[in-house]
Amino acid sequence: AAYQTILMRQQQSASVWPKLVISNAYFEDMGNDTFYRLDIRNVGIGPALITRVVIEADGVKFNTMNDYGKWVLKQHQAVDSLQYDARDLLPEEVIPQNETVRLFDTYKSRFAGYFTPKQTNFKITVGYESVYGEKWQASFPR
């Protein structure tokens, strides 16, 4: 009976396998349609429970995506030149299966390129777990 219970638990945990993927998009136009976006998506099976988020660029660590955005603009003396939307992931937040969360979005600005990873040595690492406590992490860039 104990062995059967172990098998049932293994089968249940195998049926819940969240997988977070972090990706970006950068489109450059000579006009004003240039944008940069950063998304995280749960492409796995079952919800992903966020356990930690580490954001860094050029050796500087940030508490929020908004702090990162302000830092980038300050580096380029462009603080009032660009609007962006920043959304933070918080520990204990859940990303449901097949859901995409936009973490960062600039729009219609020639300054959007400042946010590309090669410009800032940007890196984000997100720790997460399944409802059964299995742990993983997703990083961008990989």
Secondary structure, DSSP 8 states (H G I E B T S, - for coil): -HHHHHHHHHHHHHT-B--EEEEEEEE--SSS--EEEEEEEE-SBS-EEEEEEEEEETTEEESSHHHHHHHHHHHTT-TTT--EEE----TT-EE-TT-EEEEEEE-S-TTGGGGSHHHHT-EEEEEEE-TT--EEEEEE--
